[in-house]
Each structure stands twice: as C-alpha cells, then as structure tokens.
Amino acid sequence: MRAALLRLVLALLLGAGAALGVLTWLEDADERAFGGAGDRVLAAVEGLRDDRVHVSDDGRPLLDEQGEAAIAAAIAERDLPIYVVVWQESRAAGYDSPNQAAEQMLHLLDEPAALVLWQGPDSSTTRTWPGHRVVFTGTDGTPVRAQPEYLGDAALRLPEWLAQLPDEPLQALQAPEARG
C-alpha cells in the first residue's frame, strides 16, 4: 500500500513539475518570438496608448505637430484600427528589422490593428495583427488587396492613404478548411 501511495505522490510531483516547465516555456515563447522589445519600441507603445500616432524625438523633423494632429484626427474621426509611428530608421535600435519592431508594438498593444511604421520618405512598413490583413476599397466599392502607397511627405501621404481605407479596413483571414 505504501509503495502505491509513494508512486502516486511521485507521479503527481513529476506531473506538476512538467506542467510548470511547459507553462514557463509558453510564457517565454512570446519573448523569443518578438525578440524582447527595447526602449525605443516600449516608448512608442507608451505613446500609442495616449493616441494612435506616435512621433519620436528623432522623427519630429519628418512630421511636425500639425501633420501629426491631422493624421490622428483622420484615424479618430473614423475610429480606424490603425496605429502610426514615425521615427528615423536605425540599424542599432534593438530589433532586427522594421517589421520586427512593428510586430513587437502590435504584440504589446494587444488588440487587432494595423501599424504603419514610417521611417522617412523612402522607408516604411505596415504590419497587421496576426491572422488579419488591411483591405482597400476598389472603384466599384468592393474590397481589394493592395500595397499601401504613402511614401513621400508623411503629413500629405498618410492622410491620403487613410482616406482610401474602408470603414472596416482590418479583415480577419479565414482559416483554411480541414481536409478530410
């Protein structure tokens, strides 16, 4: 009887240890997947929590306060699930690529949205919440897939791009059907 009880206690302890190990591994998976957000990304996310547009100090020459206000108003007026971050491109800012920085920000914001990371008149990226895409409206009013065209002057091009978006620009991708 004691041997059976000892085996039961041992099995429970091993099971609890394994479960704890899996939980720790899962918690660390986000850190591994997003590379650990650095100060620049964290500051941008903090700014985005106040409104949907963040211009870093080094991004201010790229977009003045009036342009920032116009972009924020265009997003807020239609309550678009869009965030915009403007900063200078950097190769030593704690992330491997602008795409990774945008994905880190979306992960930390923790809501389905699209994020435009505008790094100058010739450099930007748009990332979406996993499992979603941004759709545009064609001339006949039907949704179409298109690449954003907002390079150039941020104060001019970003509001133009936002105006082209339909009222529901974020579309969930359908899961592939299971094969039987």
Helices and strands as residue ranges (DSSP letters): H 2-34, H 39-50, E 53-55, G 57-59, H 65-78, E 82-86, H 98-109, E 114-118, E 124-128, E 132-134, E 136-137, E 143-144, H 154-164, E 170-172
